[in-house]
Amino acid sequence: MVVVNEDAFAPGAMLARLCLGGHDSGGVVSFTGLCRGQSGDGAVTALTLDAHPTYTARAIEGMEAEARHRWPIDDVVIRHRHGRVLPGEAIVFVGVAARHRRAAFEAADYLMDQLKTRAPFWKKQESEAGEVWLDPNPGELERAARWETQA
């Protein structure tokens, strides 16, 4: 399941959905990304993620399909916000249920790397220093590139 919209969400509810999902999984791995309150430029007042929700959801669905092809996973939930997000609010949730933990961990890690580097979002950070558009940092690109050699 992939959802991309502006609505705030409760990561715990998404995790509960996976844990009670009616599959025969042995484990669930989840990651929740939050809007930080600090950056190198000082206090962050907001993060705005610009996206075309339908287009972005389709791109993320492709990433989910790639993960399902690579690992034997039973269920996936990806929830990503766009629009203005305040410090402390959830931006993204990725949850993966699988029969075995290693597949769940690796698939969740892979999906987050793909979301950080390939999902069509444009991010603007507001801070005490002003507004700045953000690019994926070199470390994120390096982490994502490792999956290309593991195909």
N, C-alpha and C positions, 0 to 999 in steps of 0.2 A: 504494500500500500504506500503510495506517495501522495502527499498533500503539500501544496505550496499556496499559502495565502497570508493575509495580514493579521489574522487573529492570533492573540496570545494563546498559549496552550500549557497544559500541565503535564510535564514529562512523566510523572508517576502514573497518570492515567494511561499513557501510551505504553509504559512498561507493563502495567497490569494487563492490558489487552494482549500483549505478547505472551505473558506467562499463563494466561487462561485461554489461549487461542485454539484449543481443540486439536493440537498437533501432538505428535509423539516425541517431542524434543527432549533432550537431556539437559539443555541449558539455554539461557538467554543472555546475550551480551548487549549492553546499551551504552550510548554516549549522548550526553546533552551538552551542547555548546551554549554558553551564556555571553551576553554583551558585557565586556569588561568595563570597569569604572575608571581605569587608568591606562595610559599609554605612555610612550616616550615623550609625547607632547603635553603631558599633564592629565588633568581630570577629563575623562570622556563624558560628554553630556548626552550623546545619542549616536547611534549608528543607523544609517539609512541604506537599505538594500533595495536597489532598483532592479526590477525584473518584469518580464512578461509571463504571468503565472502559467498559462497553458503551455507555452514554448518551454519554459524552465522545467515544468513537471514532466514533460515528454523527455527532455534530456536526462533528467534524473531517473526516470523509468528505464532508460537505456542503460544507465549505470547499474541499476538494480538487476537487470537482465544479465549483464556481464558478471556480476557477483554470483548470481544463481548458476551460471555456466561454470564458474571456476570452483565453487564449493558446494557440497551437499547440504544446503540450508532448507529449512522447512517454512520459515516465514520471515518477512522483512517489513519493518515500518520505518518510513522516512518522512519526517515532518520538517518543513523549512519555512520560515517566515520571510516576507519581504515587507518593505515599508519602513517606518521609523520604529526602532527598538531602543529601549532605555537600558542603562546599566542594571545588571542583575536579572534582566528578562531572558528567557530562553529564546535562542535563535534557531537552533537545529536539534533534532532528536533523530538518532539512528539506532534501531534495535534489530537484532538478528537472533532468531531461534534456530537451533540446529541439534541434531542428534548428539553430536560430539562438540565439546567446547572449543577445540582448536579451529574448526571451521567457522564457528560463530565469531570468535575473536578476530580471525583473519579477514572474514568478510566485512565486519564492522570497521576494521582499520582501513581496508581497501575503500569502502564506501566513503568514509570521511576524507581520505586523501583525494578521492575523485571530486567530492563536493567542494573542497577547498580550492581546487585548481581547474576544474572543467565545467562546473555548473555555471550557467549564464546569469550571474549576479554581478552588479556593479555596486561597490560599497563606498559610501562616503562617511567619514568619521568626523563628528563635531567634537571639538575640545576647546579648552581655554585658549589654545593657540589659533583657533579658527577651524575651517573645514578643509579636509584633504580627501581626495579619492585614493583608495587603497588598491594595490596590486598584490597578487600572491607573493609571499616572501620567498627568497631563494630556498630556504629550508623546506618549505611546503612543496615546492616544485621538485626538489631532490627526493623527498620522501615518496611523492607520487610516481616519479620515474622508476623507482625500484620495481613497481608492479609490471612494467613493460618487459623487464628481463625475466619475470616469473610467469609469463603467459603460458 
